[in-house]
Amino acid sequence: MYTALQNIRKKLFWSLDTLKGNRVKDHYQDIQEILENIGSVESNAKRTKSLEKLLNHAVKTAPFYKQFAGYTSLENFKVIDKNMIRDHYDDFKSSVFKDKENHSVYTSGSTGTPFTLIHNQNKRDRNSADVIYFAKQAGFDIGHKLYYIRHWDAYNSSKPWITWMKNIYKHPVSKLSHEDVEGLLNRMSRDKSTKGIMCYASVLDEMKRHLENTETTRPIADVHSVIAISETLNTHSKKEIEKFLDAPVVSRYSNVENGILAQQPVGSDEFHINCASYHIEILSMYTNTPVEPGKLGRIVITDLYNYCMPMIRYDTGDIGQMGYHIKNGRKYPVLTKVEGRKMDMIFDTNGTMMSPYFVYHILKYPHIKQYQFIQECEKKYRIKLNVTSQFNASRVILEEFREHLGADADIHVDFVQDIPLLASGKRKFVINRFKNKMTAEQACLSY
């Protein structure tokens, strides 16, 4: 039921944007024109112009990119990653934006490498427009109630009045127990407003398991959208949740440092690329050459709108596969696979399943370059840390993790020079050897 208050929120948002000069609306219309005419001469020309403008700006104003001043194509630029940006941080900043009001974003992604990036205001406005556009494609509109289920901390939480104005119910995923899922579903069943759900894919897996083992869960009315983020969504979970909620479920591919990179259309398993705001390449696992369509490779993106800290040919650390879609006689690229984003669940010393995202608490401690959390067996855990010489928080980290895992948790801290890559080319920041690969007896014997 779409309430009067929800309608007021929508009108208020666009009224405030009008007062600011239609900053988000103009971006929204540009995104709409490009993506809804994808493959046309006009759409291609807009994208080419955005790329050329970004590259010219970068080589003129950012010290790192001045070495590419004589470029003739995007391929002349070096492929970069988080480590390269962190090692040459100031050189990636544009001189034009040094004294302007910019905004920091903070993430570790799935690699366990803490990372801070800076966005200029126009980039933030573009991201807002991307969010509105892609949410609408999934069935969610401004004013709808959003049940946002994720890890919440000081870096991604907003002030209460902003949360209220955006009509968001923030639900933490520190634990995904049966009782927690039951309480969340009951809350949504009592809420008669028009609503959408955004959550980690693992949350939908837990919802599915709960529904399979519970006969008393009440129906939830007026759900218009379900968007899975951050992890690979199980196809069976997707179908079962669609049945239960009578609402479309789509996966979104995004990251904190850039924004929405691609999203599944309703009824499809392929990801339609946000080529209005990003240029995406799929490169070989071992070289910086493009792979053929249908082959897995590294997802490398160029952010067309971050002028404050340009990210050109940025290796996301994710693995994907490119294909092509034809609509109205026009051919355009899509991502047929996005892999390497599924994380292990872990268990406390009582055997209660926990979301791996509680491990994010380690990010509040300074001087950590990389981290990895491993559950070795039933009550034995290991934390691998790559730190600077100033790090001195081992004791308090152990105390905090025992509060989450149990007072009888046997936790070891190992200091390492690097967290090694998996065969896929990614690092996992959470690994469960206890439940994933061994029985409890085997795991503890090999510890």
C-alpha positions as CSV (number, residue, x, y, z in Angstrom):
1,M,0.0,0.0,0.0
2,Y,1.6,3.2,-1.2
3,T,1.0,5.7,1.6
4,A,0.7,9.5,1.5
5,L,3.9,9.8,3.5
6,Q,5.8,7.7,1.0
7,N,4.5,10.1,-1.8
8,I,5.5,13.1,0.3
9,R,9.1,11.7,0.6
10,K,9.3,11.3,-3.2
11,K,8.1,14.8,-3.8
12,L,10.4,16.2,-1.2
13,F,13.4,14.5,-2.7
14,W,12.9,15.9,-6.2
15,S,11.9,19.3,-4.8
16,L,15.2,19.5,-2.9
17,D,17.1,18.4,-6.1
18,T,15.3,21.2,-8.0
19,L,16.6,23.8,-5.5
20,K,20.1,22.4,-6.0
21,G,19.8,22.9,-9.8
22,N,18.4,19.5,-10.9
23,R,21.8,17.9,-10.3
24,V,20.5,14.4,-9.8
25,K,17.6,14.7,-12.3
26,D,19.9,15.8,-15.1
27,H,22.2,12.7,-14.5
28,Y,19.1,10.5,-14.3
29,Q,17.9,11.6,-17.7
30,D,21.4,11.2,-19.2
31,I,21.6,7.6,-17.8
32,Q,18.1,6.9,-19.1
33,E,18.9,8.2,-22.6
34,I,22.1,6.1,-22.8
35,L,20.9,2.8,-21.4
36,E,17.5,2.8,-23.0
37,N,19.0,3.5,-26.4
38,I,22.0,1.3,-25.9
39,G,23.8,0.4,-29.2
40,S,22.4,3.4,-31.0
41,V,24.7,6.0,-32.7
42,E,23.6,8.7,-30.2
43,S,24.1,6.5,-27.1
44,N,27.6,5.4,-28.3
45,A,28.6,9.0,-29.0
46,K,27.6,10.1,-25.5
47,R,29.7,7.2,-24.0
48,T,32.7,8.0,-26.2
49,K,32.5,11.7,-25.3
50,S,32.4,10.9,-21.5
51,L,35.4,8.6,-21.8
52,E,37.5,11.1,-23.8
53,K,36.6,13.9,-21.4
54,L,37.7,11.8,-18.4
55,L,41.0,10.7,-20.0
56,N,41.9,14.2,-21.0
57,H,41.2,15.5,-17.5
58,A,43.2,12.8,-15.9
59,V,46.4,13.3,-17.9
60,K,46.3,17.0,-17.4
61,T,45.5,17.2,-13.7
62,A,46.5,13.9,-11.9
63,P,50.3,13.3,-11.5
64,F,50.0,9.5,-11.9
65,Y,48.3,9.9,-15.3
66,K,50.6,12.5,-16.8
67,Q,52.9,9.7,-18.0
68,F,50.1,8.8,-20.5
69,A,49.7,12.3,-21.9
70,G,50.4,11.1,-25.5
71,Y,47.8,8.3,-25.3
72,T,45.9,7.3,-28.5
73,S,43.5,4.9,-26.9
74,L,42.3,3.6,-23.5
75,E,44.6,0.6,-23.9
76,N,47.7,2.9,-23.6
77,F,46.9,3.3,-19.9
78,K,48.3,1.0,-17.2
79,V,45.9,-1.4,-15.4
80,I,45.8,-0.4,-11.7
81,D,44.5,-1.9,-8.5
82,K,43.9,-1.0,-4.9
83,N,47.6,-1.6,-3.9
84,M,48.8,0.7,-6.7
85,I,46.4,3.5,-5.7
86,R,47.4,3.1,-2.0
87,D,51.1,3.2,-2.8
88,H,50.8,6.3,-4.9
89,Y,47.7,7.8,-3.2
90,D,48.4,11.5,-3.7
91,D,49.5,11.1,-7.3
92,F,46.0,9.9,-8.2
93,K,44.4,13.1,-6.9
94,S,43.4,15.7,-9.4
95,S,44.9,19.2,-8.7
96,V,41.6,20.8,-9.8
97,F,39.8,19.2,-6.8
98,K,42.4,19.5,-4.1
99,D,40.9,22.5,-2.3
100,K,37.3,21.6,-2.9
101,E,34.8,19.8,-0.7
102,N,35.1,16.1,-1.6
103,H,33.7,13.0,0.1
104,S,35.6,9.9,1.3
105,V,34.3,6.4,0.8
106,Y,35.7,3.4,2.8
107,T,35.7,-0.2,1.9
108,S,37.6,-3.5,2.2
109,G,35.6,-5.3,-0.5
110,S,36.0,-9.1,-0.5
111,T,39.8,-8.9,-0.6
112,G,40.5,-7.9,3.0
113,T,42.4,-4.8,2.0
114,P,41.2,-1.6,3.7
115,F,40.8,1.1,1.1
116,T,39.7,4.8,1.1
117,L,38.8,6.7,-2.0
118,I,37.6,10.2,-2.6
119,H,34.6,11.3,-4.7
120,N,33.8,14.8,-6.0
121,Q,30.2,16.1,-5.7
122,N,29.3,15.5,-9.3
123,K,30.4,11.8,-8.9
124,R,28.1,11.5,-5.9
125,D,25.2,13.0,-7.8
126,R,25.9,10.5,-10.6
127,N,25.9,7.7,-8.1
128,S,22.6,8.9,-6.7
129,A,21.1,8.9,-10.2
130,D,22.5,5.4,-10.9
131,V,20.9,4.1,-7.7
132,I,17.5,5.6,-8.5
133,Y,17.6,4.3,-12.1
134,F,18.6,0.8,-11.3
135,A,16.4,0.5,-8.3
136,K,13.5,1.5,-10.5
137,Q,14.4,-1.2,-13.0
138,A,14.0,-3.7,-10.2
139,G,10.6,-2.3,-9.1
140,F,11.7,0.1,-6.3
141,D,10.9,3.8,-6.4
142,I,11.8,6.7,-4.1
143,G,9.4,6.7,-1.1
144,H,9.1,2.9,-0.9
145,K,10.1,1.4,2.4
146,L,13.5,-0.2,2.1
147,Y,14.5,-3.1,4.3
148,Y,18.3,-2.8,4.0
149,I,20.0,-5.9,5.5
150,R,23.8,-5.6,5.7
151,H,26.7,-4.9,7.9
152,W,26.3,-1.5,9.5
153,D,29.1,0.4,11.1
154,A,30.3,4.0,11.5
155,Y,31.5,4.1,7.9
156,N,28.2,3.3,6.2
157,S,25.6,4.5,8.8
158,S,23.8,7.8,8.3
159,K,22.1,10.1,10.8
160,P,18.7,8.9,12.1
161,W,16.8,11.7,10.4
162,I,18.3,10.9,7.0
163,T,17.4,7.2,7.5
164,W,13.9,8.3,8.3
165,M,13.6,10.6,5.3
166,K,14.9,7.9,3.0
167,N,12.4,5.4,4.6
168,I,15.0,2.8,5.4
169,Y,14.8,0.1,8.0
170,K,18.4,-0.9,8.7
171,H,18.8,-4.5,9.9
172,P,22.3,-5.8,10.9
173,V,23.6,-9.2,9.8
174,S,26.0,-9.7,12.7
175,K,24.1,-13.0,13.2
176,L,21.7,-14.9,11.0
177,S,20.1,-17.2,13.5
178,H,16.7,-18.8,13.0
179,E,15.2,-16.4,15.6
180,D,16.7,-13.4,13.8
181,V,15.3,-14.4,10.4
182,E,11.9,-15.2,12.0
183,G,11.8,-11.8,13.7
184,L,12.7,-10.0,10.5
185,L,10.1,-11.8,8.4
186,N,7.4,-11.2,11.0
187,R,8.2,-7.5,11.1
188,M,7.9,-7.3,7.3
189,S,4.6,-9.2,7.4
190,R,3.1,-6.6,9.8
191,D,4.3,-3.7,7.6
192,K,1.6,-2.9,5.1
193,S,3.6,-0.2,3.2
194,T,4.9,-0.7,-0.3
195,K,8.4,-2.1,0.3
196,G,11.6,-3.4,-1.2
197,I,14.4,-5.5,0.2
198,M,18.1,-5.0,-0.4
199,C,20.5,-7.5,1.2
200,Y,23.5,-9.8,0.9
201,A,22.8,-12.9,-1.2
202,S,23.6,-15.0,1.9
203,V,20.7,-13.4,3.7
204,L,18.3,-14.7,1.0
205,D,20.0,-18.1,1.4
206,E,19.2,-18.0,5.1
207,M,15.6,-16.9,4.4
208,K,15.2,-19.8,2.0
209,R,16.5,-22.3,4.6
210,H,14.1,-20.8,7.2
211,L,11.1,-21.0,5.0
212,E,11.9,-24.6,4.1
213,N,12.0,-25.5,7.8
214,T,9.1,-23.4,9.1
215,E,5.4,-23.8,8.3
216,T,4.1,-20.8,10.3
217,T,5.8,-17.8,8.6
218,R,3.1,-15.3,7.7
219,P,2.8,-13.9,4.1
220,I,4.5,-10.6,3.4
221,A,2.4,-8.2,1.3
222,D,3.3,-5.5,-1.2
223,V,7.0,-6.3,-1.8
224,H,7.9,-4.7,-5.1
225,S,11.6,-5.5,-5.3
226,V,14.3,-7.7,-3.9
227,I,17.9,-6.8,-4.8
228,A,20.8,-9.1,-3.8
229,I,24.2,-7.5,-3.4
230,S,27.9,-8.3,-2.7
231,E,27.8,-12.1,-3.2
232,T,26.8,-14.6,-5.9
233,L,23.1,-15.4,-5.6
234,N,22.1,-19.0,-5.6
235,T,19.6,-19.7,-8.4
236,H,17.4,-22.0,-6.3
237,S,17.3,-19.3,-3.5
238,K,16.3,-16.7,-6.0
239,K,13.4,-18.8,-7.3
240,E,12.1,-19.8,-3.9
241,I,12.2,-16.2,-2.5
242,E,10.4,-15.0,-5.6
243,K,7.7,-17.5,-4.9
244,F,7.3,-16.6,-1.3
245,L,7.4,-12.8,-1.7
246,D,5.6,-12.8,-5.1
247,A,8.2,-10.2,-6.1
248,P,11.1,-10.2,-8.6
249,V,14.6,-10.9,-7.3
250,V,17.6,-9.5,-9.1
251,S,21.4,-9.4,-8.4
252,R,23.3,-6.2,-8.5
253,Y,27.0,-6.0,-9.1
254,S,28.5,-3.0,-7.4
255,N,31.3,-1.8,-5.2
256,V,31.8,1.0,-2.7
257,E,34.7,2.7,-4.4
258,N,32.8,3.1,-7.7
259,G,29.1,2.4,-7.5
260,I,26.6,0.3,-9.5
261,L,28.5,-1.5,-12.3
262,A,25.8,-3.9,-13.5
263,Q,22.4,-5.4,-12.6
264,Q,20.2,-8.2,-13.7
265,P,17.0,-7.1,-15.5
266,V,13.9,-8.7,-14.0
267,G,13.5,-12.3,-15.3
268,S,17.1,-12.6,-16.6
269,D,20.3,-14.1,-15.2
270,E,22.7,-11.9,-17.3
271,F,24.0,-8.6,-15.9
272,H,23.3,-5.4,-18.0
273,I,26.3,-3.2,-17.7
274,N,26.0,0.4,-16.5
275,C,27.9,1.7,-19.5
276,A,26.4,5.1,-18.9
277,S,28.7,5.6,-16.0
278,Y,31.5,3.0,-16.5
279,H,33.6,1.4,-19.3
280,I,34.1,-2.3,-18.5
281,E,36.8,-4.6,-19.9
282,I,37.3,-8.3,-19.3
283,L,41.1,-9.0,-19.4
284,S,43.1,-12.2,-19.2
285,M,43.9,-13.6,-15.8
286,Y,47.6,-13.3,-16.4
287,T,48.0,-10.5,-19.0
288,N,46.3,-7.2,-19.7
289,T,44.9,-8.4,-23.0
290,P,41.1,-8.7,-23.6
291,V,39.7,-12.2,-23.5
292,E,37.2,-13.5,-26.1
293,P,33.5,-13.2,-25.3
294,G,32.4,-16.3,-23.3
295,K,35.8,-16.6,-21.6
296,L,36.3,-15.8,-17.9
297,G,38.7,-12.9,-17.1
298,R,39.4,-10.1,-14.7
299,I,36.8,-7.3,-14.5
300,V,38.5,-4.0,-15.2
301,I,36.6,-0.7,-15.1
302,T,37.1,2.9,-15.9
303,D,34.9,5.2,-13.8
304,L,33.7,8.0,-16.1
305,Y,32.6,10.4,-13.4
306,N,35.2,10.4,-10.6
307,Y,37.2,13.5,-11.6
308,C,38.6,14.1,-8.1
309,M,40.5,10.8,-8.0
310,P,40.3,9.3,-11.5
311,M,40.2,5.4,-11.7
312,I,41.2,4.4,-15.2
313,R,41.4,0.6,-16.0
314,Y,40.9,-0.3,-12.3
315,D,41.1,-4.1,-11.6
316,T,38.2,-4.7,-9.3
317,G,39.5,-8.1,-8.1
318,D,36.4,-9.7,-9.5
319,I,36.1,-12.4,-12.2
320,G,33.5,-12.2,-15.0
321,Q,32.5,-13.2,-18.4
322,M,31.3,-11.0,-21.2
323,G,28.6,-11.8,-23.7
324,Y,26.4,-9.9,-26.1
325,H,22.7,-9.2,-26.1
326,I,20.7,-8.1,-29.1
327,K,17.6,-5.8,-28.7
328,N,15.8,-3.9,-31.5
329,G,18.5,-5.0,-33.9
330,R,21.2,-3.4,-31.7
331,K,24.1,-5.5,-30.2
332,Y,25.6,-4.5,-26.9
333,P,27.8,-6.2,-24.2
334,V,26.5,-7.8,-21.0
335,L,28.1,-9.7,-18.2
336,T,27.0,-13.3,-18.4
337,K,28.9,-14.2,-15.2
338,V,30.2,-12.4,-12.2
339,E,32.2,-14.7,-9.9
340,G,34.4,-14.8,-6.9
341,R,32.1,-12.9,-4.5
342,K,30.7,-15.7,-2.4
343,M,31.9,-15.8,1.2
344,D,32.0,-18.5,3.8
345,M,29.7,-18.5,6.8
346,I,31.3,-19.1,10.2
347,F,30.1,-20.5,13.5
348,D,30.6,-19.4,17.1
349,T,31.7,-21.8,19.8
350,N,28.1,-22.9,20.4
351,G,27.6,-23.8,16.7
352,T,25.4,-20.8,15.9
353,M,25.8,-19.6,12.3
354,M,27.2,-16.1,11.9
355,S,27.5,-13.7,9.0
356,P,31.1,-13.3,7.9
357,Y,30.5,-9.6,7.8
358,F,31.0,-9.3,11.6
359,V,34.7,-9.7,10.8
360,Y,34.5,-6.1,9.3
361,H,34.8,-4.9,12.9
362,I,38.6,-5.3,12.5
363,L,38.6,-2.4,10.1
364,K,38.2,0.1,12.9
365,Y,41.7,-0.7,14.1
366,P,44.5,1.4,12.5
367,H,47.6,0.2,10.7
368,I,46.1,-2.9,9.2
369,K,47.0,-3.4,5.5
370,Q,45.3,-6.8,4.9
371,Y,43.5,-9.3,7.0
372,Q,42.0,-12.8,6.8
373,F,39.8,-14.7,9.3
374,I,39.9,-18.5,9.3
375,Q,37.7,-20.9,11.3
376,E,40.0,-23.9,11.6
377,C,37.6,-26.2,13.6
378,E,34.8,-26.1,16.0
379,K,36.3,-23.6,18.5
380,K,39.6,-22.7,16.9
381,Y,40.1,-19.6,14.8
382,R,43.0,-17.8,13.1
383,I,43.4,-14.2,12.2
384,K,46.1,-13.4,9.6
385,L,47.2,-9.8,9.7
386,N,49.5,-7.8,7.4
387,V,50.3,-4.7,9.4
388,T,52.6,-1.7,9.6
389,S,55.1,-1.2,12.4
390,Q,52.7,1.1,14.3
391,F,50.2,-1.7,14.9
392,N,49.6,-2.6,18.5
393,A,45.9,-3.8,18.8
394,S,46.3,-7.6,19.0
395,R,45.0,-7.8,22.5
396,V,41.9,-5.7,22.0
397,I,41.1,-7.5,18.8
398,L,41.2,-10.9,20.5
399,E,39.0,-9.6,23.3
400,E,36.4,-8.2,20.8
401,F,36.4,-11.4,18.7
402,R,35.9,-13.5,21.8
403,E,32.8,-11.4,22.6
404,H,31.4,-12.4,19.2
405,L,32.6,-16.0,19.0
406,G,32.4,-17.1,22.7
407,A,34.7,-16.8,25.7
408,D,36.1,-20.2,25.0
409,A,37.2,-19.4,21.5
410,D,40.8,-20.4,20.8
411,I,42.0,-17.5,18.6
412,H,45.5,-17.3,17.1
413,V,46.9,-14.1,15.5
414,D,49.5,-14.7,12.7
415,F,51.5,-11.7,11.3
416,V,52.2,-12.2,7.6
417,Q,53.8,-10.2,4.8
418,D,50.9,-10.9,2.4
419,I,47.5,-12.7,2.1
420,P,48.1,-15.1,-0.8
421,L,45.7,-15.1,-3.8
422,L,43.4,-18.0,-4.6
423,A,43.6,-19.8,-7.9
424,S,40.8,-17.6,-9.1
425,G,43.0,-14.5,-8.6
426,K,41.0,-13.3,-5.5
427,R,41.7,-13.2,-1.8
428,K,39.0,-14.4,0.6
429,F,38.8,-12.4,3.8
430,V,36.8,-15.2,5.5
431,I,37.5,-18.9,5.2
432,N,35.7,-21.7,7.0
433,R,37.7,-25.0,7.0
434,F,35.5,-26.5,9.7
435,K,32.2,-26.7,7.8
436,N,33.3,-26.4,4.2
437,K,36.0,-29.0,3.7
438,M,36.3,-31.2,6.7
439,T,34.3,-32.9,9.5
440,A,34.9,-31.4,12.9
441,E,37.1,-34.3,13.9
442,Q,39.3,-34.1,10.8
443,A,39.6,-30.3,11.2
444,C,40.7,-30.4,14.8
445,L,43.1,-33.3,14.2
446,S,44.9,-31.4,11.5
447,Y,45.0,-28.1,13.4
